[in-house]
Amino acid sequence: MVRAKDPSVVFLAETWADEARLKQVQRKIQFENIFSTPRPNRGGGLVMFWRSSIDVSVVGSSMNYIDAIINRNKEGEWRFTGFYGEPETHKRSESWEQLRRLERKFQLPWLCAGDFNELTRADEKLGGNRRSHAQMQLFRDAIDECGFIDLGYSGSKFTWRKHFANGQSIWERLDRALCTNDWLQQFGATKVFHLKSSTSDHIPIWIVPNGLDPPPLSRPFRFEEMWLSDKGCGRTVEAVWRDDFNCEAEVQVIRKIEKCGKDLTQWSRQHFGSVRRKLKEKKKQLEKAELVAMHSGNNFQVRELTKESGIYSVKSGYYFLKSEIRTATQAQAITDQPKPPWNRIWKLSLPNKIKNFLWRAVHNALPTNSELTRRCIINDPICSFCSSQGEDVLHALWSCPSLSQVWDGDPQWSFRQTSRYSDFAQLLSSVLDAACNVELLATIMWTIWFRRNKTRFAPPGLPLDQIMQTAIDSFLEFQKAQTPAEPRIARPRTRWFAPPNESFKINFDGAVFKDKDRAGIGVIIRDSRGLVMGSMSQVVPLPQTIVELEALAALKALEFAADLGLFNVILEGDSEILINALMDNSLSLASFGLLIQDIKAYAEFFQCISFSHIRREGNIVAHNLARHACHVTGFPVWMEDVPYHTLAAYQADLHTDE
């Protein structure tokens, strides 16, 4: 991978290697410079390799980081830190303190990358226990205090994974690249790639500061040991060496060596070219199995494609594909077996957990006793409920004699006693083709499986005679939740209406101007014909809440009406909370309660007063007057008129009232 990507700097964490081994790696990847930190024990260890083409000065290190300056005391000087977070949770805060101390050392553009052993968000983990929010917050705080920006990534979401023998897996994004704003300004086109790897539980991250992939390198000739297993290798070398080149002896040797390399390369492509192609295909199989495990929660296929050491092998992939072909051939030999129902499962009206359960059951990926025995996890494949037959998926969910009291009580499953199936996929295909209630069947089977697992750890579990009713209740509850809501009836447009004869309607509203820390009040008073008696706009200090602003606008509106000598009024606004409070005769304990008391006290000066609520679209004129307050000073009043910019809305209200 180092030869393919040709980086200038390589940082490795958890090397698990001594100095001699690291020197071997340095010679193999052909890097001129190396710096490593001592290991506290057999594990751990950090190392940084770099080429002579880049000026790197290591200025500090510990068991958790290697700190370096690039182009020190030169133009374009910046800083790179390879970091490794503490793997033990209770020590992780010490890592963040180290980051803070590093941040205070230099004021240079800074790139910090590595394995931080921590997440920043819950969605950076799949499988296993949820990460503590407080634990992630400590990491986020350290990132913020250092002024870091996450450079993101291109490729797989997760950088670390672990597959357990029980079929469970965990994926996490533990590795990342962080930088300061001034570093990003200097290298604005930077890209971070999550590369693929089958030889480690971590994937490598590749940081390209210019944002462009370097051109592919021409591969030098390399002799492969596997060529010696074929006689064609010797014949190819012998044929080249017999050729006669018309030149001096020294030059002839050089040319023969060059031609020998070319001919061996050509011969290898013809005889061994398929090896690399097959290896590439098997890697794709492994990636596909990883995706299956992410969605289904089962990693059996992943572990089948890897050795116990975790290193992918063509041999293991070959045996996996061979077993798959054998299974497919056997299934094809059964002429009456329907086509596996892969696609139809996802179209069923079921909770996702039951769809995933069905998918795993069809793929024989449930951890039944037979499957666990085949995987050498347990020794006894016999069903623990009937103690008479091996427990595969079909037996555990359908044919076990102990399930008779579940299935035989309902006539629609009576074919259980007469029909025989070779595996679960054939059963499910048959049910789908027969137009049975497959959703209910799947819910019952999921309940059976849930009860089976629960009984193993907390017996006795749900009684068998209650499984059917429990499944039916769950099924009906889910179906009811999926019933589409009644179509909403379009609400008629709210219109403003004039008050009755010999009365006046006061409309008020408030508007907030946060950028000026001010608010506006708008009021308009109209008679029974809809004609304006007066309007006003006023700017006021910004209250704490919107309701307080509306209450203040209502109080100003009553004061304005009293100044005009009006005694029979309707006070109308678009704040339902405020209008309800004014219509409530009890004492208001809300934060705006004192304003409510003031409004009610002022209302006693009127001979007849009522309160009315209207939606915003019917209160447009008052709203426009409130918005206009930011353009006025003092307390402007328009008698029997409105400002020009509200004239259109005022005239529209006149037309709707006709």
C-alpha positions in Angstrom: 0.0 0.0 0.0 2.9 2.4 0.8 4.4 1.7 -2.6 1.0 2.3 -4.3 0.2 5.6 -2.6 3.8 6.9 -2.3 3.3 9.1 0.8 6.0 11.4 2.2 5.2 10.7 5.8 3.9 7.5 7.4 2.6 7.4 11.0 1.8 4.0 12.7 0.3 3.4 16.1 0.3 0.2 18.1 3.3 -1.2 16.2 3.8 -4.1 18.6 7.4 -4.2 17.2 10.9 -3.6 18.6 13.5 -1.3 17.0 15.0 -4.1 14.9 11.6 -5.0 13.3 10.9 -1.3 12.6 14.2 -1.0 10.9 13.3 -3.9 8.7 10.0 -2.2 7.8 11.9 1.0 7.0 14.2 -0.8 4.6 11.2 -2.6 3.0 9.2 0.6 2.3 12.5 2.5 1.4 12.1 5.5 3.7 15.3 7.3 4.6 14.2 8.6 8.1 12.5 7.0 11.1 11.5 8.1 14.7 9.9 5.7 17.2 8.8 5.9 20.8 9.7 3.3 23.3 7.1 0.7 24.2 5.9 0.3 27.8 5.4 -3.4 27.3 5.0 -5.9 24.4 2.1 -3.9 23.0 1.8 -0.2 22.0 4.5 1.7 20.2 4.5 4.6 17.8 6.7 5.2 14.7 7.0 7.9 12.1 8.7 7.3 8.7 9.5 10.1 6.3 11.4 10.6 3.0 14.4 12.9 2.6 12.3 14.9 0.1 10.4 16.5 3.0 11.9 18.5 5.9 10.6 17.0 9.1 11.9 18.0 12.6 10.6 15.9 15.5 10.1 18.3 18.4 8.4 16.1 21.0 7.1 12.7 21.7 5.5 10.4 24.3 3.7 7.1 24.4 0.7 8.9 22.9 2.1 11.2 20.2 4.9 12.1 17.9 5.0 15.9 17.3 6.9 17.3 14.3 7.4 20.5 12.4 7.5 20.5 8.6 9.8 23.1 6.9 11.0 24.4 10.3 12.0 28.1 10.2 11.2 28.2 6.5 8.4 29.6 4.4 5.2 27.5 4.7 6.2 26.1 8.1 3.5 24.0 9.7 3.0 21.2 12.3 2.0 17.6 12.2 1.2 15.4 15.2 0.6 11.7 15.0 -1.7 10.9 17.9 -2.8 7.8 19.7 -5.6 8.1 22.3 -5.5 6.0 25.5 -7.2 2.7 24.8 -8.4 2.5 28.5 -11.6 4.6 29.0 -10.6 5.8 32.5 -7.3 7.2 31.2 -8.7 8.9 28.1 -9.1 12.3 29.7 -5.3 12.2 30.1 -5.1 12.1 26.3 -7.2 15.1 26.0 -5.0 17.0 28.5 -2.0 16.1 26.3 -3.8 17.5 23.3 -4.4 20.8 25.2 -0.7 21.0 26.2 0.4 20.4 22.7 -1.9 23.2 21.5 -0.2 25.7 23.8 3.4 24.8 22.6 3.3 26.4 19.1 1.3 28.9 17.2 1.7 27.1 13.8 -0.8 25.7 11.3 -1.5 22.3 12.8 -2.6 18.9 11.4 -3.2 16.2 14.0 -4.2 12.7 12.8 -4.2 9.2 14.2 -6.2 6.7 16.3 -8.0 8.8 19.0 -9.8 5.7 20.4 -13.0 7.8 20.8 -16.1 9.0 19.0 -17.6 12.4 18.5 -21.2 11.3 17.8 -23.3 8.2 18.5 -23.7 7.5 14.8 -19.9 6.8 14.5 -20.6 3.4 16.1 -22.6 0.4 14.8 -23.2 -2.6 17.1 -22.3 -3.2 20.7 -23.2 -0.9 23.7 -23.9 2.7 23.2 -21.1 5.1 23.9 -21.6 7.4 26.9 -22.6 11.0 25.8 -20.4 12.4 28.6 -17.4 10.4 27.3 -17.9 11.7 23.8 -18.4 15.3 25.1 -15.0 15.3 26.7 -13.4 14.5 23.3 -15.5 17.2 21.6 -14.5 19.7 24.3 -10.8 19.0 23.6 -11.3 19.4 19.9 -13.1 22.8 20.4 -10.4 24.1 22.8 -7.6 23.2 20.4 -9.5 24.9 17.6 -9.6 21.8 15.5 -11.8 21.1 12.4 -12.6 17.5 11.4 -11.4 17.1 7.7 -14.0 14.4 7.1 -13.3 11.5 4.8 -14.1 9.7 1.6 -14.7 6.0 1.7 -16.0 3.6 4.4 -17.7 5.3 7.3 -15.9 3.2 10.0 -12.1 2.9 10.6 -12.1 0.0 13.1 -14.1 -3.2 13.3 -14.2 -6.4 15.4 -16.1 -9.6 14.7 -17.0 -11.9 17.6 -17.5 -15.7 17.4 -21.1 -15.4 18.5 -22.0 -13.7 15.2 -22.0 -10.1 16.6 -19.8 -7.3 15.2 -18.8 -3.7 16.2 -17.7 -0.9 13.8 -16.4 2.5 15.0 -14.8 5.6 13.5 -11.8 5.9 15.8 -9.2 7.3 13.3 -9.5 10.8 11.9 -7.6 13.9 10.7 -8.1 17.2 12.6 -6.6 20.5 11.6 -6.7 24.2 12.7 -8.3 26.8 10.5 -5.0 28.4 9.5 -3.7 24.9 8.3 -6.9 24.5 6.2 -6.4 27.9 4.7 -2.9 26.9 3.7 -4.1 23.5 2.3 -7.7 24.2 1.3 -7.9 21.3 -1.2 -7.0 18.6 1.3 -8.8 15.3 1.0 -8.8 12.4 3.5 -9.4 8.9 2.2 -10.4 5.8 4.2 -8.5 3.1 2.4 -9.3 -0.7 2.3 -7.4 -3.2 4.4 -7.9 -6.9 5.2 -4.8 -7.3 7.3 -5.7 -5.2 10.3 -8.8 -4.3 12.4 -8.0 -0.6 11.6 -8.1 0.7 8.1 -5.4 3.2 7.0 -6.3 6.9 6.4 -4.6 8.7 3.6 -4.3 12.5 3.8 -3.7 14.3 0.5 -3.0 18.0 1.2 -3.4 19.1 -2.5 -6.7 17.2 -2.8 -5.4 15.2 -5.9 -4.4 11.6 -6.2 -0.8 11.3 -7.2 -0.2 9.8 -10.6 0.3 6.0 -10.6 3.9 4.9 -10.2 5.5 2.6 -12.8 6.0 -0.7 -10.9 9.6 -1.9 -10.8 10.4 -5.4 -11.7 10.1 -7.8 -8.8 10.8 -11.5 -8.8 8.0 -13.6 -7.3 8.8 -16.7 -5.3 5.7 -18.5 -6.6 7.3 -18.5 -10.1 9.8 -21.2 -9.0 6.9 -23.6 -8.7 6.5 -23.6 -12.5 9.0 -25.0 -14.9 8.2 -22.2 -17.4 10.2 -19.8 -15.2 13.4 -21.6 -15.8 12.7 -22.1 -19.5 12.0 -18.3 -19.9 15.3 -17.3 -18.2 17.2 -20.0 -20.2 15.8 -18.7 -23.5 16.8 -15.2 -22.8 20.3 -16.1 -21.8 20.8 -18.1 -25.0 20.0 -15.1 -27.2 23.0 -13.4 -28.7 23.2 -9.6 -28.5 25.6 -7.9 -30.9 27.4 -5.7 -28.3 30.2 -5.7 -25.8 30.1 -8.4 -23.1 29.3 -6.0 -20.2 26.5 -4.3 -22.1 25.2 -7.7 -23.3 24.8 -8.9 -19.7 22.9 -5.7 -18.8 20.6 -6.1 -21.8 19.9 -9.8 -21.0 19.0 -8.9 -17.5 16.6 -6.2 -18.7 15.0 -8.6 -21.3 14.8 -11.4 -18.7 12.8 -9.1 -16.4 10.4 -8.1 -19.2 10.0 -11.7 -20.5 9.4 -13.0 -17.0 6.8 -10.3 -16.4 5.0 -11.2 -19.6 5.2 -14.9 -18.9 3.8 -14.3 -15.3 0.8 -12.4 -16.7 0.0 -15.3 -19.0 0.4 -18.0 -16.3 -0.3 -16.3 -13.0 -2.4 -13.3 -14.0 -5.6 -14.8 -12.6 -4.2 -14.9 -9.1 -4.4 -11.2 -8.6 -7.7 -11.0 -10.3 -9.1 -13.7 -8.0 -7.6 -12.0 -5.0 -9.4 -8.8 -6.0 -12.7 -10.7 -6.4 -12.3 -12.3 -3.0 -11.7 -8.9 -1.4 -15.0 -7.7 -3.0 -16.6 -10.8 -1.5 -15.2 -9.8 1.9 -16.5 -6.2 1.6 -19.9 -7.5 0.6 -19.9 -9.8 3.6 -19.0 -6.8 5.8 -22.1 -4.9 4.5 -24.3 -7.9 5.2 -23.0 -8.1 8.7 -23.7 -4.4 9.2 -27.3 -4.8 8.2 -28.0 -8.2 9.6 -25.9 -8.1 12.8 -24.3 -11.5 11.8 -20.7 -11.8 10.8 -20.5 -15.6 9.9 -19.7 -14.8 6.3 -17.0 -12.3 7.3 -15.3 -14.9 9.5 -15.6 -17.5 6.8 -13.6 -15.3 4.5 -10.8 -14.7 7.0 -8.2 -16.7 8.8 -8.1 -16.9 12.5 -5.3 -14.3 12.5 -7.7 -11.9 10.7 -5.6 -12.0 7.4 -7.7 -12.5 4.3 -6.7 -15.5 2.2 -7.6 -16.6 -1.4 -7.7 -20.2 -0.1 -10.4 -19.4 2.5 -12.4 -17.4 -0.1 -12.1 -20.4 -2.4 -13.6 -22.8 0.1 -16.3 -20.3 1.0 -17.4 -20.0 -2.7 -17.1 -23.7 -3.1 -19.5 -24.3 -0.3 -21.9 -21.7 -1.7 -21.9 -23.4 -5.1 -22.5 -26.8 -3.5 -25.5 -25.4 -1.6 -26.9 -23.7 -4.7 -26.4 -27.0 -6.7 -28.2 -29.0 -4.1 -31.1 -26.5 -4.0 -31.4 -26.6 -7.7 -31.6 -30.4 -7.7 -34.9 -30.2 -5.8 -37.1 -29.4 -8.8 -40.2 -28.4 -6.8 -38.3 -25.9 -4.6 -39.4 -22.3 -5.3 -36.9 -19.5 -6.0 -35.5 -18.0 -2.8 -37.7 -15.0 -1.7 -34.8 -12.5 -1.3 -36.6 -9.4 -2.7 -40.1 -10.1 -1.5 -39.0 -10.0 2.2 -38.2 -6.3 2.0 -41.7 -5.5 0.5 -43.6 -7.0 3.4 -45.5 -4.7 5.8 -43.4 -5.6 8.9 -41.1 -3.8 11.4 -37.6 -3.7 10.1 -36.4 -6.0 12.9 -38.7 -8.8 11.7 -37.6 -8.2 8.1 -34.0 -8.6 9.2 -34.9 -11.7 11.2 -36.6 -13.2 8.1 -33.6 -12.4 5.9 -31.2 -14.0 8.4 -33.5 -17.1 8.7 -33.6 -17.5 4.9 -29.8 -17.3 4.8 -29.5 -19.8 7.6 -27.7 -17.1 9.6 -29.6 -17.5 12.9 -27.4 -19.0 15.7 -29.3 -22.3 16.0 -27.7 -25.2 17.8 -26.9 -26.9 14.4 -25.3 -23.8 13.1 -23.3 -23.2 16.3 -22.1 -26.8 16.2 -21.0 -26.5 12.6 -19.0 -23.4 13.6 -17.4 -25.4 16.5 -18.9 -23.0 19.1 -21.0 -25.7 20.9 -20.8 -29.5 20.8 -24.5 -30.5 20.8 -26.8 -29.7 17.8 -29.9 -31.3 19.5 -32.9 -29.0 20.1 -33.1 -28.2 23.9 -36.9 -28.1 23.8 -37.8 -31.4 22.1 -34.5 -33.2 22.8 -35.0 -35.4 19.8 -33.8 -33.6 16.6 -31.1 -31.3 15.5 -32.1 -27.6 15.8 -31.8 -25.8 12.4 -33.9 -22.8 11.4 -36.8 -24.7 10.1 -37.0 -26.9 13.2 -36.6 -24.0 15.6 -39.4 -21.9 14.1 -41.8 -24.4 12.5 -41.4 -28.2 12.8 -40.3 -28.7 16.4 -42.9 -30.9 18.1 -43.0 -28.6 21.1 -44.5 -25.9 18.8 -47.6 -27.9 18.0 -49.7 -26.0 20.6 -48.6 -22.8 18.9 -49.4 -23.7 15.3 -52.1 -26.3 15.5 -54.6 -24.1 17.2 -55.2 -22.0 14.1 -56.7 -23.6 11.0 -54.8 -21.4 8.6 -51.6 -23.1 9.5 -53.0 -26.6 9.2 -50.7 -27.4 6.3 -47.9 -27.7 8.8 -49.1 -31.3 9.5 -49.3 -32.3 5.8 -46.5 -30.4 4.0 -42.8 -31.1 4.3 -40.0 -28.6 3.5 -36.3 -29.1 3.0 -35.4 -25.8 4.6 -36.8 -22.5 5.8 -36.4 -20.7 2.4 -38.6 -23.3 0.7 -41.3 -22.9 3.5 -41.3 -19.1 3.1 -41.4 -19.2 -0.7 -44.3 -21.6 -0.5 -46.2 -19.4 1.9 -45.6 -16.3 -0.2 -46.8 -18.1 -3.4 -49.9 -19.4 -1.6 -51.0 -15.9 -0.7 -51.1 -16.8 3.0 -50.9 -14.1 5.7 -47.1 -14.1 5.6 -46.8 -11.0 7.8 -48.6 -12.7 10.6 -46.6 -15.9 10.1 -43.3 -13.9 10.3 -44.5 -12.1 13.5 -45.4 -15.4 15.1 -42.0 -16.9 14.2 -40.2 -13.8 15.5 -42.1 -14.2 18.8 -41.1 -17.9 18.9 -37.5 -17.0 18.3 -37.6 -14.2 20.9 -39.2 -16.6 23.4 -36.5 -19.2 22.7 -33.6 -16.8 23.4 -35.3 -15.4 26.5 -35.9 -18.8 27.9 -32.3 -19.7 27.7 -31.2 -16.9 30.0 -34.4 -16.2 32.1 -36.6 -19.3 32.1 -39.5 -20.2 31.9 -40.3 -17.4 29.5 -43.6 -16.7 27.7 -45.9 -19.8 27.9 -46.3 -21.5 24.5 -50.1 -21.1 24.6 -49.7 -17.3 24.7 -47.3 -17.0 21.8 -50.1 -16.9 19.1 -52.1 -14.1 20.9 -49.0 -12.1 21.7 -47.9 -12.2 18.1 -51.4 -11.3 16.8 -51.6 -8.3 19.2 -48.2 -7.1 18.0 -49.1 -7.6 14.4 -52.4 -5.7 14.7 -50.8 -2.9 16.6 -48.2 -2.4 13.9 -50.7 -2.6 11.1 -52.9 0.0 12.8 -49.9 2.3 13.1 -49.3 1.9 9.3 -52.9 3.0 8.4 -52.6 6.2 6.5 -54.0 9.2 8.3 -57.3 10.8 7.1 -56.6 13.3 4.4 -56.5 16.8 5.9 -59.4 19.0 4.9 -58.1 22.3 3.5 -58.8 25.0 6.0 -60.5 28.0 4.6 -58.5 31.2 4.4 -58.9 33.4 7.5 -60.5 36.7 6.7 -60.9 39.9 8.8 -64.5 40.9 9.5 -65.8 44.3 10.5 -67.5 44.6 14.0 -71.2 45.0 14.5 -72.9 48.5 14.2 -72.0 51.1 16.7 -68.8 49.2 17.8 -65.2 49.3 16.9 -62.6 46.6 16.4 -59.0 47.1 17.6 -56.4 44.9 16.0 -52.9 44.7 17.5 -49.7 42.8 16.9 -46.0 42.8 17.9 -42.8 42.3 15.9 -39.3 41.5 17.1 -36.1 43.1 15.7 -33.4 41.0 17.4 -30.5 42.6 15.6 -31.5 46.0 17.2 -32.6 44.5 20.5 -35.9 46.2 20.0 -39.5 45.3 19.2 -42.4 47.0 17.4 -46.1 47.4 18.2 -48.8 48.0 15.6 -52.5 49.0 16.2 -55.4 49.7 13.9 -58.9 50.6 14.9 -61.8 50.3 12.4 -65.6 50.8 12.5 -68.5 48.6 11.4 -67.9 49.5 7.8 -64.3 48.6 7.9 -63.1 52.2 7.7 -60.0 53.1 9.7 -60.5 55.4 12.7 -56.8 55.5 13.5 -53.5 53.5 13.3 -50.2 53.7 15.1 -46.7 52.2 15.2 -44.3 52.3 18.2 -40.8 50.9 18.9 -40.3 49.5 22.4 -37.6 47.7 24.4 -37.4 43.9 23.6 -39.4 41.9 26.2 -38.3 38.5 27.4 -41.0 36.6 25.5 -43.3 37.0 22.5 -46.4 36.7 24.7 -45.2 39.6 26.8 -44.7 41.7 23.7 -48.3 40.8 22.5 -49.6 41.7 26.0 -47.8 45.1 25.8 -49.3 45.7 22.4 -52.8 44.9 23.7 -52.3 47.4 26.5 -51.1 50.1 24.1 -54.1 49.4 21.8 -56.6 50.0 24.7 -54.8 53.2 25.7 -55.0 54.3 22.0 -58.8 53.5 21.8 -59.4 55.3 25.1 -57.6 58.4 23.8 -60.0 58.3 20.7 -63.0 58.3 23.1 -64.3 54.9 22.0 -66.3 52.9 24.6 -67.8 49.9 22.7 -64.8 47.8 21.4 -63.6 44.4 20.4 -59.9 43.7 21.1 -58.5 41.2 18.5 -55.1 39.7 18.2 -53.3 36.6 16.8 -51.8 35.4 20.1 -54.2 32.6 21.2 -52.3 32.3 24.6 -52.9 35.9 25.4 -56.5 36.0 24.3 -57.3 32.9 26.3 -55.6 34.5 29.4 -57.7 37.7 28.9 -60.9 35.6 28.7 -60.0 33.6 31.8 -61.5 35.1 35.0 -58.9 33.5 37.3 -55.6 35.1 38.4 -52.8 34.5 35.9 -49.6 33.1 37.3 -47.7 33.3 34.0 -44.7 35.5 33.5 -46.9 38.1 31.8 -49.6 37.9 34.5 -49.0 41.5 35.7 -49.6 42.8 32.1 -52.9 40.7 32.0 -54.0 42.4 35.2 -53.2 45.8 33.7 -55.2 45.1 30.6 -58.2 43.9 32.5 -58.0 46.9 34.8 -57.9 49.2 31.7 -60.8 47.3 30.1 -63.1 48.4 32.9 -63.1 52.0 31.5 -65.0 50.8 28.4 -68.8 50.4 28.5 -68.6 47.2 26.4 -65.5 45.2 25.6 -64.8 41.7 24.3 -61.7 39.7 23.3 -61.3 37.8 20.0 -58.6 35.6 18.5 -57.8 35.7 14.8 -55.1 33.9 12.8 -52.1 35.9 11.5 -53.4 36.0 7.9 -56.5 37.9 9.2 -54.3 40.3 11.2 -52.0 41.4 8.4 -52.6 45.2 8.7 -51.6 45.2 12.4 -48.7 43.0 11.7 -47.4 45.4 8.9 -47.8 48.3 11.3 -45.7 46.5 13.9 -43.0 45.7 11.3 -43.0 49.4 10.3 -42.1 50.4 13.8 -38.4 49.8 13.1 -38.5 52.7 10.6 -40.1 55.3 12.9 -39.1 57.3 15.9 -41.3 58.4 18.7 -45.0 57.5 18.6 -46.5 58.3 15.2 -50.3 58.1 14.8 -52.3 58.2 11.5 -55.8 59.5 12.1 -58.4 57.9 9.7 -55.4 56.7 7.6 -52.7 54.1 7.4 -49.1 54.3 6.2 -48.7 53.9 2.5 -46.9 50.5 2.7 -50.0 49.0 4.6 -52.6 50.4 2.2 -52.8 47.3 0.0 -53.5 45.0 3.0 -56.0 47.5 4.4 -57.9 47.7 1.1 -57.9 43.9 0.8 -59.6 43.6 4.2 -62.3 46.0 2.9 -63.0 43.8 -0.1 -63.2 40.6 1.9 -65.7 42.1 4.3 -68.1 43.0 1.4 
